[in-house]
Amino acid sequence: TWIAGLGLGWVWPAGLQATENLRVSLELRPLVAVLGWFVGSKSPAWAPVVASVGLAILALEYWRFVVRLAIYWPLRTIHRFRVYRLENASAEGPAIVISNHVSLADGWLLGSMTQRMVRFLVFDAYYASPASRFLLNLFRTIPIAQGARREAIESLRKAREVIEQGHFAGIFPEGGITRSGHLHPFQKGFTRIVQGTQIPIIPAYMNGLWTSSFSFAEGKVYTRLGRFFRDFEIEFGEPMPATTTARELWNRVKSLEVNAAFRDAHYAPLLPVAFLEAAARHRKELAAPGLTYGQLAEAALVLAGHLNRRLSRKTRLGVFLPEGPEKVIAHVAVMLAGHVSYEVSDPAGGHFPHGIAAVLTSQQYAEAHELHRREGMIFVGRVIEKEGAPGWWRFAPRRAWRQVCRFAMRKDSAVAIVDSPRGAVVLRHWGVWAAAHSYRRVLWWKPGTTVRNQLPLSRPAGLTLGFWTVLLNGAQLEFASRPVDFEVVDTDTAHAETKHVLIATEPPGEEARYLPFLELAEASGVVALSSPEVDFMNEKQSGVKPGTLGRLPFGLEVRGREFRSPARFLRYLDVNGTVEEWVPLPFELEMSEQCFLTKAEA
């Protein structure tokens, strides 16, 4: 009898906590269990029968908790997750959490991140199947009608009544899972739910699920086992009032996205290590015509070691070479050696700008441009022919890099100099990696993708978008006129066989293959970026709109004439001082309802 009383006293508060979201029930559980034991010890013989019936009745509701635990526990085990600012998620009372929508598992993962049960708003079309209806009812979802306007409004009214009873609701206001990688504009349906109420809105951003097995990255669903075991993180923002508009909420979630991008960059490897690890993964793939990633890494390590044996201190090195494998090797080697590179386009009269102490070139190319041999001139081809690279570099990329780099290097160290209307700009390792990581998200430059870059590497977009984004993701740089997947140009002419054209100045035509972007050196390359249209699993999502410059890339936030991003530049050349978190823009950007950007009229 007393065992039954103890069990009833222990299970009853858990059932309340699982069904009615009463957090205090966990605190009452020991007290109720003791009372149950005391009552059970003084009860007559028929009390166990009554207690058993009571436990059976509670089990009818308690089984929901058991089933949810059976689903949440494997997800929390598979994904290594981190939760930031969980205190912002309401502990009790009605609330709505608004989050981005990246994968099929978002609802399950978001529900497993809080102590309270999240009741998601789901379109009624998903209730058509008996199996899905059973599962949705199990998690006590709230149906939203998609039919006539009157039915939709009535369903929103009922949803508000349910939430006001004290429940914790969840909404993905983008209206669908992102197929393009962009954070899409928020629909306004949630504003009708909270209109005229005091229900707080809690913004949230989930990071780390893009390219997971449950996402639609690169137009497909991944099936490889390794894609399941991904780091996952979620950050909850401060609660916002019920009067918040869809645009204000989008801006807040975008700010949380930038916070996630800063964390990505913080945990990312140094740029030399990131490149060598990518080269080790794709060592048999072509990095350029006639040059595999393995050959590129070995040649760059040889040249980097030679540079640091010849140069006694960290310096600025110019690269004066024709389009081809040698230029690729030279820029990678300068980065591995810990020096700062600058693409020299025309050294008129033998003059090299920006205090360049030495220049990497070839004897034939220098003579063709009447550049006479002098001290500080390094011929790339000769150095690579004389020395050999260690064959074990791919097994220990970090150790191989440390053997050729003798200078202290941090993520804030300078890596390259680029030109801008405001003067020469110094980019840092952190900024270049973050920019390449951002562009990769929406452009899908992966092994096998061919890219022709016609922008000079002295341009910020040419260096980050057309060079490092390609090499850090195993794609191939193409220099000939053969068909390619992408072409980066700054005129309205392009090869007809190119699938997509990234173009720095908007062309007069409105053909879909043109993907205009807005170049900005202070953002380490691009501040607005278009992406190809996506049509996957009967859902179309546009990443380009005629007359605009694209959307904000991942990890970049704009506020008036300022922006915030981990891809921000280090400083202007030879100008000391730290760069603030918010960097001023030389122009003002206007954002449409669909989150496409244009330059504001002066």
SVG drawing of the C-alpha trace seen along z (x, -y; Angstrom):
<svg xmlns="http://www.w3.org/2000/svg" viewBox="-15 -63 84 69">
<polyline fill="none" stroke="black" stroke-width="0.4" points="0.0,0.0 2.7,-2.5 4.7,-1.6 1.6,-2.4 1.2,-5.7 4.8,-6.6 4.6,-5.8 1.4,-7.8 2.9,-10.8 6.0,-10.6 4.3,-10.2 1.4,-12.6 3.5,-15.8 5.5,-14.5 2.3,-14.0 1.2,-17.5 4.6,-18.9 4.4,-17.0 0.9,-18.0 0.1,-21.3 3.6,-22.9 3.6,-23.4 7.3,-23.9 6.5,-24.0 5.3,-20.4 9.0,-19.2 9.6,-21.1 6.4,-19.5 7.3,-16.0 9.3,-15.0 6.7,-16.5 3.8,-14.7 5.7,-11.5 6.2,-11.7 2.6,-12.4 1.7,-9.5 3.9,-7.2 2.3,-8.4 -1.2,-8.0 -0.4,-4.6 1.0,-3.3 -2.2,-4.3 -4.6,-3.1 -6.8,0.0 -6.2,3.1 -8.3,1.8 -6.2,-1.3 -3.6,0.3 -6.5,1.0 -7.5,-2.6 -3.9,-3.7 -3.4,-1.4 -6.5,-2.8 -5.2,-6.3 -1.8,-5.5 -3.5,-3.9 -5.5,-7.1 -2.5,-9.3 -0.6,-7.0 -3.1,-8.0 -1.6,-11.4 1.9,-10.5 2.6,-8.4 2.9,-11.6 5.9,-12.5 7.4,-9.0 7.0,-9.2 8.4,-12.7 11.4,-11.6 11.9,-8.7 12.2,-11.2 14.0,-14.0 16.7,-11.9 18.2,-10.5 18.2,-14.0 20.0,-15.4 22.4,-12.5 23.1,-12.7 23.6,-16.5 26.2,-18.1 24.3,-21.2 24.9,-24.4 22.2,-26.7 22.8,-30.4 20.7,-32.7 18.1,-30.1 16.9,-32.5 15.1,-34.5 12.8,-31.5 9.8,-32.1 9.7,-29.7 6.0,-30.0 2.9,-31.8 2.0,-32.2 4.7,-33.0 5.6,-32.5 9.0,-31.6 9.9,-32.6 12.8,-30.9 14.5,-30.4 13.6,-27.3 16.5,-25.3 15.8,-21.6 13.1,-19.0 14.2,-18.4 13.8,-22.0 10.6,-21.5 12.0,-18.4 15.2,-20.1 13.7,-23.4 11.2,-21.4 14.0,-19.5 16.0,-22.7 13.5,-24.0 12.1,-22.6 8.6,-23.5 6.7,-21.7 6.6,-23.8 3.3,-23.6 4.0,-24.5 1.5,-26.1 1.1,-23.7 -0.8,-24.1 -3.9,-21.9 -2.8,-20.3 -0.3,-18.2 -3.3,-16.7 -4.6,-14.9 -2.6,-11.7 -3.8,-9.6 -0.2,-8.9 0.9,-12.5 -2.3,-13.6 -1.6,-11.1 2.0,-12.3 1.0,-16.0 -1.7,-15.5 0.8,-13.6 2.9,-16.8 -0.3,-18.9 0.3,-21.1 -2.1,-23.9 -3.7,-23.6 -3.8,-26.7 -6.2,-26.8 -4.8,-27.6 -8.2,-27.8 -10.6,-30.7 -9.8,-34.0 -12.6,-33.5 -11.4,-30.0 -7.8,-31.2 -8.8,-34.1 -10.9,-31.8 -8.1,-29.3 -5.7,-32.2 -8.3,-33.3 -8.5,-29.8 -4.7,-29.6 -4.5,-32.8 -7.1,-31.4 -5.0,-28.3 -1.8,-30.3 -3.5,-32.7 -4.3,-29.7 -0.6,-29.6 1.0,-27.5 4.4,-27.9 3.9,-28.1 6.4,-27.9 6.2,-29.4 8.5,-29.3 7.3,-32.5 9.4,-32.0 6.6,-29.8 8.8,-26.9 12.3,-25.4 15.0,-27.4 16.2,-25.8 18.6,-28.6 20.4,-29.2 19.1,-32.7 17.0,-33.9 13.8,-34.6 11.3,-37.3 8.8,-36.6 5.1,-36.3 2.7,-38.4 0.4,-35.7 1.8,-35.6 1.1,-39.3 -2.7,-38.5 -2.3,-36.0 -0.7,-38.3 -2.5,-41.5 -4.2,-43.1 -2.6,-40.7 0.3,-40.8 1.9,-37.6 5.7,-38.0 7.5,-37.1 10.8,-35.3 13.2,-35.4 15.5,-32.5 18.1,-31.4 19.3,-27.8 22.8,-27.4 24.7,-24.4 21.9,-22.6 22.6,-23.8 24.2,-20.9 23.0,-18.4 21.0,-15.3 17.7,-17.0 18.3,-20.2 17.9,-20.9 21.4,-22.3 22.7,-22.2 19.3,-21.0 19.3,-17.6 18.8,-15.7 22.1,-14.2 22.0,-10.6 25.6,-10.0 25.8,-9.0 28.4,-11.6 25.9,-14.4 23.8,-13.4 26.6,-14.1 26.8,-17.9 27.3,-20.6 24.1,-22.4 23.4,-25.6 20.5,-27.8 20.3,-31.3 17.2,-32.9 16.9,-36.7 15.2,-39.0 11.4,-38.8 9.8,-41.4 6.3,-43.0 3.2,-41.8 3.3,-45.0 6.4,-43.9 6.2,-43.9 7.4,-41.2 10.3,-43.3 11.4,-44.2 11.4,-40.6 13.3,-39.6 15.9,-42.2 16.2,-40.7 16.6,-37.1 19.2,-38.4 21.1,-39.9 21.1,-36.5 22.4,-35.0 25.3,-37.4 26.0,-36.4 26.2,-32.8 28.5,-33.8 30.9,-35.4 30.9,-32.1 31.6,-30.1 34.5,-32.4 35.8,-32.1 35.9,-28.3 37.1,-28.1 40.7,-27.1 43.3,-29.7 43.1,-30.3 46.3,-28.4 45.1,-25.3 41.6,-25.6 43.1,-25.6 45.5,-22.7 42.7,-20.6 40.5,-21.4 43.4,-20.4 43.9,-17.2 40.2,-16.3 40.2,-17.1 43.9,-16.4 42.9,-14.5 40.5,-17.1 41.6,-19.9 42.2,-23.3 43.2,-24.8 43.8,-23.4 46.7,-20.8 47.0,-21.4 45.4,-19.2 44.8,-20.4 47.6,-18.0 50.0,-19.6 48.9,-23.1 49.4,-22.5 52.9,-20.9 54.1,-23.7 52.7,-26.4 54.4,-24.9 57.7,-24.8 57.4,-28.4 56.3,-29.5 59.4,-27.9 61.6,-29.6 60.0,-33.0 60.6,-32.7 64.2,-31.6 64.9,-34.6 62.8,-37.2 63.8,-38.0 60.6,-39.7 56.9,-39.8 56.4,-42.0 54.2,-42.9 54.7,-40.9 53.4,-41.7 52.2,-39.0 52.9,-39.9 52.0,-36.8 49.6,-36.0 46.4,-34.0 47.4,-30.5 48.6,-27.9 51.7,-29.9 49.5,-32.9 47.4,-30.6 50.4,-29.0 52.0,-32.4 48.9,-33.8 48.5,-30.6 52.2,-30.5 52.2,-34.1 49.3,-33.3 50.9,-30.1 54.2,-32.0 52.4,-34.6 53.1,-37.6 50.7,-40.0 49.9,-39.7 48.9,-42.3 48.0,-41.7 50.1,-43.9 48.3,-44.7 50.8,-47.1 54.1,-48.0 54.7,-51.0 58.4,-52.0 59.2,-49.2 57.2,-50.9 55.3,-48.7 52.6,-50.4 51.8,-50.1 55.4,-49.6 55.9,-46.2 59.3,-44.9 59.5,-41.9 57.5,-40.7 56.7,-37.1 56.8,-36.8 58.4,-34.7 61.4,-35.7 59.5,-35.4 56.6,-37.5 58.8,-40.1 60.8,-40.5 57.7,-40.7 56.6,-43.7 60.1,-45.3 60.5,-44.7 64.2,-44.4 65.6,-41.9 66.4,-43.5 66.8,-42.6 63.6,-41.4 62.3,-39.7 61.4,-36.0 60.8,-33.7 58.1,-31.2 58.8,-28.5 62.5,-28.3 61.9,-27.9 59.4,-25.1 61.6,-23.2 64.6,-23.2 62.9,-22.0 60.5,-19.3 57.6,-19.3 57.0,-16.8 54.7,-14.1 53.2,-13.7 51.6,-17.2 48.1,-15.9 48.2,-13.8 49.3,-16.7 48.3,-20.0 48.9,-22.2 52.4,-20.7 53.4,-21.1 52.3,-24.7 54.2,-25.5 57.4,-24.2 57.2,-26.9 55.7,-29.8 58.0,-31.3 55.9,-34.3 53.2,-34.6 49.8,-34.4 46.4,-35.0 43.0,-35.2 43.2,-39.0 46.5,-39.0 46.7,-40.7 46.6,-38.5 46.1,-40.7 45.7,-44.2 42.9,-45.2 41.8,-48.4 38.7,-50.4 37.3,-53.9 38.4,-55.0 41.9,-53.8 43.8,-50.5 42.2,-48.1 43.9,-45.4 42.0,-42.2 42.5,-39.7 42.4,-35.9 39.2,-35.9 37.5,-38.2 38.5,-36.2 37.4,-32.9 34.1,-34.3 33.4,-35.8 34.1,-32.6 32.0,-30.7 29.1,-33.1 29.3,-32.9 29.5,-29.1 26.2,-28.9 24.2,-30.3 26.4,-29.6 27.1,-25.9 30.6,-26.0 31.6,-22.5 34.1,-19.9 33.5,-19.7 32.1,-23.2 34.1,-25.3 34.5,-29.0 36.1,-31.6 37.2,-34.7 37.7,-37.7 38.1,-40.2 41.7,-41.1 42.7,-39.8 43.4,-43.4 39.6,-43.7 38.0,-42.6 35.3,-40.5 37.9,-39.0 40.1,-37.9 37.4,-36.5 34.5,-35.6 36.4,-34.5 39.5,-33.0 39.4,-31.9 35.8,-30.8 36.7,-28.5 39.8,-27.0 38.4,-26.6 35.6,-24.5 37.3,-22.2 36.0,-23.9 38.1,-24.5 39.4,-27.8 39.2,-27.9 41.3,-30.3 40.4,-29.1 37.2,-29.8 35.7,-26.4 32.2,-26.1 32.0,-26.8 29.3,-26.8 30.0,-30.3 31.8,-33.4 32.7,-36.4 32.9,-39.6 32.2,-43.3 30.8,-44.0 27.6,-43.1 29.4,-40.6 29.9,-37.0 30.4,-33.6 27.2,-32.1 28.1,-28.7 28.3,-29.9 25.4,-28.7 25.5,-31.6 27.2,-35.0 28.0,-36.9 28.4,-40.5 29.5,-43.5 27.5,-46.1 23.9,-45.4 23.5,-44.6 20.9,-46.3 19.1,-43.1 17.0,-41.1 18.1,-37.6 17.9,-35.2 21.5,-34.0 22.8,-37.3 23.4,-37.5 24.4,-41.0 26.3,-41.8 27.5,-44.8 31.2,-44.9 32.6,-46.4 36.2,-46.1 35.3,-46.9 33.1,-43.8 36.0,-41.7 34.3,-41.4 30.5,-41.7 27.7,-43.4 24.8,-42.2 24.8,-38.9 22.4,-37.2 22.1,-33.5 20.6,-31.1 16.9,-30.3 16.0,-27.0 13.2,-24.7 13.3,-21.6 10.6,-19.4 7.8,-21.4 8.9,-24.7 10.6,-27.6 12.7,-30.1 14.3,-33.1 17.7,-34.4 17.8,-37.0 15.4,-39.8 15.9,-42.2 16.7,-45.7 18.2,-44.7 21.7,-43.7 20.7,-40.6 20.3,-39.8 22.5,-40.2 24.9,-37.3 25.0,-35.0 26.5,-36.7 26.1,-40.3 23.7,-42.8 22.9,-46.4 21.6,-49.2 21.2,-52.5 24.5,-53.3 26.4,-50.8 27.0,-47.1 28.2,-44.3 29.9,-41.1 32.8,-38.9 34.0,-39.4 34.8,-43.1 38.2,-44.4 41.2,-44.9 42.0,-48.5 42.9,-50.9 46.5,-50.6 49.0,-52.3 46.2,-53.7 46.4,-52.6 43.4,-52.1 40.8,-49.5 37.7,-49.0 34.5,-49.2 31.9,-46.5 29.7,-48.6 31.5,-49.7 30.2,-52.7 29.0,-52.2 29.9,-54.7 26.2,-54.5 22.8,-53.6 21.0,-50.4 17.2,-50.1 15.5,-46.7 12.3,-45.6 9.5,-43.6 11.2,-40.5 14.5,-41.5 16.3,-42.4 18.7,-45.3 19.2,-48.3 21.3,-51.4 19.4,-54.3 19.1,-57.4 21.5,-60.1"/>
</svg>
